């Protein structure tokens, strides 16, 4: 029962993240921070490398507390404020290809996603010709994803594969909250 409660809280946290993205893009011409240059108030220059936290930091005005960036089933510590946010304080990846014009695009989700290939320069690439799944790290081989339409879906491995197929892009680029060595 405790596992289910943790997963429900994780879904709620991802819903808050999705709402924050929605408010942010509504205030910025229908664009998410990762699609707008830093000179125009976005985070596009940070779409590679160990910078997933920067996209969430940009949402600090829309998010009430940084604690929603942690899944309660994750071992990572909660950040006490946005000024000191780091990848070590977030559980969720950022779908840097997400667009509000593509409602089924993958916007965020649990970091225990895998396709058997290493994360390169902070990015995990998912495509329909790869086997995609969940590790046992957080929710025992299941996970949660947030879509650009604002919905959050708890999905099995089969559900994840379907989401990747229906995401509207040939390759999903997920910026992972990798920890620096």
C-alpha positions in Angstrom: 0.0 0.0 0.0 2.9 2.4 0.8 4.3 1.9 -2.7 1.0 2.9 -4.3 0.7 6.0 -2.0 4.3 7.1 -3.1 3.4 6.7 -6.7 0.2 8.7 -6.3 2.2 11.5 -4.7 4.7 11.3 -7.6 1.9 11.7 -10.1 0.6 14.7 -8.1 4.1 16.3 -8.2 4.4 15.8 -11.9 1.0 17.4 -12.4 2.2 20.4 -10.5 5.3 20.5 -12.8 3.1 20.2 -15.9 0.8 23.0 -14.7 3.9 25.2 -14.1 5.1 24.5 -17.6 1.7 25.4 -18.9 1.5 28.7 -17.1 5.1 29.5 -18.2 4.4 28.8 -21.8 1.1 30.7 -21.7 3.1 33.8 -20.5 5.8 33.3 -23.2 4.0 33.0 -26.5 3.2 29.3 -26.3 6.8 28.2 -25.9 8.4 26.2 -23.1 11.6 27.5 -21.5 13.8 25.0 -23.2 12.7 26.3 -26.7 13.5 30.0 -25.9 17.0 31.4 -25.9 18.5 32.6 -22.6 18.7 36.1 -24.0 14.9 36.1 -24.3 14.3 34.6 -20.8 14.5 30.9 -21.7 16.9 28.0 -21.1 17.5 26.7 -24.6 21.3 26.9 -24.3 21.1 24.4 -21.4 19.4 21.7 -23.4 22.6 19.5 -23.2 24.9 18.6 -20.4 24.0 18.1 -16.8 21.6 21.0 -16.8 18.1 19.5 -16.4 17.8 21.5 -13.1 18.0 24.8 -15.0 14.7 24.2 -16.8 13.0 23.6 -13.4 14.7 26.6 -11.9 13.2 28.7 -14.6 9.8 27.6 -13.3 10.4 28.9 -9.8 7.7 31.6 -10.1 5.2 29.0 -11.2 6.1 26.2 -8.7 5.2 26.8 -5.1 8.1 24.8 -3.6 11.1 22.9 -5.1 10.0 19.8 -3.1 7.6 18.9 -5.9 10.6 18.1 -8.1 11.3 15.0 -6.0 9.4 11.7 -6.3 8.8 10.5 -2.8 10.0 7.0 -3.9 13.4 8.5 -4.9 16.4 8.7 -2.7 17.4 12.2 -3.7 17.2 15.0 -1.2 14.7 17.8 -1.5 15.9 21.3 -2.3 15.0 23.9 0.3 14.9 26.7 -2.3 15.3 27.3 -6.0 18.6 29.2 -5.6 20.5 26.0 -4.7 18.6 23.7 -7.0 20.8 21.0 -8.7 20.3 17.7 -10.5 20.7 16.0 -7.2 17.5 17.6 -6.0 15.2 16.5 -8.9 13.7 13.2 -9.8 12.3 14.1 -13.2 13.7 14.3 -16.8 12.9 17.2 -19.2 11.6 16.4 -22.7 13.5 19.1 -24.6 11.5 18.4 -27.8 8.2 19.0 -26.1 5.9 21.6 -27.6 2.5 22.8 -26.7 1.5 22.4 -30.3 2.1 18.6 -29.9 -0.1 17.6 -27.0 1.2 14.0 -26.9 4.8 15.1 -26.7 6.7 13.8 -23.6 7.4 16.8 -21.4 8.7 15.2 -18.1 8.7 12.1 -16.1 10.5 9.8 -13.7 14.3 9.5 -14.3 14.3 5.7 -14.0 13.6 5.4 -17.7 16.0 3.5 -19.9 16.6 2.1 -23.4 19.8 0.2 -22.6 22.0 2.9 -24.0 24.1 5.4 -22.0 23.0 9.0 -21.4 25.2 11.1 -23.7 25.9 14.7 -22.6 22.9 14.6 -20.3 20.5 13.4 -23.0 18.8 10.0 -23.3 17.4 9.5 -26.8 14.3 7.4 -27.2 13.0 6.2 -30.5 10.4 3.7 -31.7 13.1 1.3 -32.9 14.6 0.9 -29.5 13.4 -1.1 -26.5 12.3 1.4 -23.9 11.5 0.5 -20.3 11.7 1.4 -16.6 14.4 0.3 -14.1 13.4 -0.9 -10.6 15.0 2.2 -9.1 11.9 4.2 -8.1 8.6 2.4 -8.9 9.7 -1.2 -9.5 9.8 -1.2 -13.3 6.9 1.2 -13.8 6.9 5.0 -13.9 5.1 8.3 -14.6 5.3 10.6 -17.6 3.9 14.1 -18.1 2.7 15.0 -21.5 2.6 18.5 -23.2 -1.2 18.4 -22.9 -0.8 18.7 -19.1 -1.8 15.1 -18.3 0.3 12.8 -16.2 0.1 9.1 -16.9 1.3 6.2 -14.7 2.6 3.8 -17.3 3.9 0.3 -17.5 6.7 -0.6 -19.9 4.1 -1.3 -22.6 2.4 2.0 -21.9 5.8 3.8 -22.1 6.6 2.2 -25.4 3.2 3.4 -26.7 3.8 6.9 -25.4 7.2 7.0 -27.3 5.4 5.8 -30.5 2.7 8.5 -30.1 4.9 11.4 -29.0 4.9 13.0 -32.5 8.7 13.1 -32.9 11.0 10.4 -34.4 13.4 10.7 -31.5 12.6 11.9 -28.0 15.4 13.8 -26.4 15.1 13.6 -22.6 17.5 15.6 -20.5 18.2 13.5 -17.5 19.0 14.8 -14.0 22.4 13.1 -14.2 24.8 13.6 -11.3 28.2 15.1 -12.0 31.1 12.9 -11.3 
